[in-house]
Amino acid sequence: MIRSELLQKLAQENPELRAQEIEQVVDIFFEEIAQRLAEGGRVELRGFGAFSTREREARTGRNPRTGESVDVPAKRVPYFKPGKEMRNALNEE
């Protein structure tokens, strides 16, 4: 699902809201998650999962075109851990 599909689905399920209001809610939702992760925090959505960050150490990589060694700096990357309900829904038989 892409962002526009999400907005359409929310509009169908909430006909009392204008498209602009729905878009504003979605923007705020994703901005708050991103801001909390940037601050080093964690976002937990019960029944869905938890967003956090993980540290990646500096390493030496390779340029795939030239094969030349490249230093890759340490960085934080986003991480998502699905909740129990999500894992169960994905693995129903």
C-alpha positions as CSV (number, residue, x, y, z in Angstrom):
1,M,0.0,0.0,0.0
2,I,1.3,3.4,-0.9
3,R,0.4,6.7,0.8
4,S,-2.3,7.7,-1.7
5,E,-4.0,4.3,-1.2
6,L,-4.0,4.8,2.5
7,L,-5.5,8.3,2.1
8,Q,-8.3,6.9,-0.2
9,K,-9.0,4.1,2.3
10,L,-9.3,6.5,5.2
11,A,-11.5,8.8,3.1
12,Q,-13.9,5.8,2.3
13,E,-14.1,4.9,6.0
14,N,-14.5,8.5,7.2
15,P,-16.8,10.3,4.8
16,E,-17.5,13.0,7.3
17,L,-13.9,14.2,7.0
18,R,-12.5,16.3,4.1
19,A,-9.6,14.9,2.1
20,Q,-7.4,17.8,3.4
21,E,-8.2,16.8,7.1
22,I,-7.4,13.2,6.4
23,E,-4.1,14.1,4.8
24,Q,-3.2,16.4,7.7
25,V,-3.8,13.5,10.2
26,V,-1.6,11.1,8.2
27,D,1.1,13.8,7.9
28,I,1.0,14.4,11.7
29,F,1.1,10.7,12.4
30,F,4.2,10.0,10.4
31,E,6.0,13.2,11.4
32,E,5.5,12.3,15.1
33,I,7.0,8.9,14.6
34,A,9.9,10.3,12.7
35,Q,10.5,13.0,15.3
36,R,10.4,10.5,18.2
37,L,12.9,8.2,16.5
38,A,15.2,11.2,15.7
39,E,15.2,12.0,19.4
40,G,16.3,8.4,20.1
41,G,12.9,7.4,21.4
42,R,10.6,4.5,20.7
43,V,7.1,4.3,19.3
44,E,4.9,1.4,20.2
45,L,1.5,0.8,18.6
46,R,-0.2,-2.0,20.5
47,G,-1.4,-4.8,18.2
48,F,0.8,-3.5,15.4
49,G,4.4,-3.2,16.5
50,A,7.2,-1.0,17.7
51,F,9.5,1.4,15.9
52,S,13.0,2.1,17.3
53,T,16.5,2.8,16.1
54,R,19.6,0.7,16.0
55,E,23.2,1.7,15.9
56,R,25.4,0.5,13.0
57,E,29.1,0.6,13.5
58,A,31.5,2.2,11.0
59,R,32.8,-0.2,8.5
60,T,34.7,-0.5,5.2
61,G,32.5,-1.2,2.2
62,R,33.1,-1.5,-1.5
63,N,32.0,0.6,-4.4
64,P,30.1,-1.9,-6.6
65,R,31.1,-0.2,-9.8
66,T,34.8,0.1,-9.2
67,G,35.5,-2.4,-6.4
68,E,37.3,0.4,-4.5
69,S,37.2,0.4,-0.7
70,V,35.0,3.0,0.8
71,D,34.7,4.0,4.5
72,V,31.1,3.9,5.7
73,P,30.5,6.0,8.8
74,A,28.6,4.8,11.9
75,K,24.9,5.6,11.8
76,R,21.5,5.0,13.3
77,V,18.9,3.2,11.3
78,P,15.1,2.7,11.9
79,Y,14.0,-0.7,13.0
80,F,10.5,-2.2,13.2
81,K,9.5,-5.1,15.4
82,P,6.0,-6.5,14.6
83,G,3.7,-7.1,17.5
84,K,2.3,-10.5,18.5
85,E,-1.1,-9.8,16.9
86,M,0.6,-8.9,13.6
87,R,2.9,-11.9,13.6
88,N,-0.1,-14.1,14.2
89,A,-2.2,-12.5,11.4
90,L,0.7,-13.0,9.0
91,N,1.1,-16.6,9.9
92,E,-2.5,-17.8,10.0
93,E,-3.2,-21.0,8.1
